[in-house]
Amino acid sequence: MKIQETEGLGELSYDDARAVEQALIEGYGLENLLDMRNEIAHNNPIYDEAKERGKEILRAIGFFDQ
């Protein structure tokens, strides 16, 4: 399997990349991932804010409509 960059996500900070990954996990689940764990633990104080930031980034590039 070849990993390809998603247009618009190539210059993310580490924290934004984690937020996007968590938003994708929330939207699509873990079963299709090689690393089957949440990027940000549900009990982490930044969880909700990070998840929303990830969704915001994905909406900005037209990936998420939620």
N, C-alpha and C positions, 0 to 999 in steps of 0.2 A: 504494500500500500504506500502510495506516495502522498506526502503531506503538501498541500498547496495553500498559499497565502490567500486569504479572503480580501478582496479589494476593499480598501478603506480601513483595514485593521493592522496594517504593517508597521505603523509607528506608535503603537500603544505603549504606555508605561506598564511596568510590572503589575501595579495595582489595578489598572484599567483592564489589562489582559485577564487577570483573575476574576474581575467583576463580569466581564463578557462570558468567560467560561462558566461561571456560576449561573448566569442568566440562561445560557444555552442548556445547562443541565436541568434547570427548573422547567424550561420549555419542552425539552425533548427526552428527558430521563437519562439514566446512566447506562442502560443496557447496551448501547452502541459504542461505548468508550472502552479503550484498552485499559485505562487507569480508572477503575470504577470507584471513585470517591468524590465527595463534594470538594470543590476547590476551597470553599470557605465554610467552616462548620456552622451549623444552624444556631448554635449557642454563642457564636462570636458576636460581640456588640456591634460590629460593622456589617453584619450579614444583610439586613434589610436595605441599608443604604447602598451597599456594594451591588446587590442584586438589581436595584433600581438604576444605578449608574450603568451597569452592563446593558440593561434593556434600552436605556437612553442612547447609548453608543450604537447598538444594533439598529434601532429605529432611524438614527441619523444616516446610516448607510443603506437604508431600505431593506434590511434583512428581517426585522421584526415588525409586525403590525400590531402587537399587543400593547 
